[in-house]
C-alpha cells in the first residue's frame, strides 16, 4: 500500500493486478467522498486528477483484505 495526502488527510491506495483489467489502483470510499462536493462535482482540479488514477473505491475494511479477496471482490463488483 502507499499513502496519498489530500486535504490534510492521508489515504491508503493499493495497487493490485486483476487478470481482466491488469494493474489497477484501489482506494477507500472515504477518499472518494472527499474528492466530490454535494453535487457530485470535483472540489478541485487536483481532486479530478486523483480520481482519474483510481480504478475503484471500496469500503476501508475491504481494502485491508488479502490480494486474492480484493481481486475476487472487484471482479464481482465491476463485472456485474
SULVENLIN-V904505 format. One line per field, one symbol per residue. phi: phi as a letter, one per 20 degrees, with the letter a starting at -180 (. if undefined). Layout:
# SULVENLIN-V904505
phi = ???
This chain:
# SULVENLIN-V904505
phi = .cdceblmcececddcddgfdnecdccfggfgfffdefeneffafgffffffeefbdcggffgeffggffffgffffeef
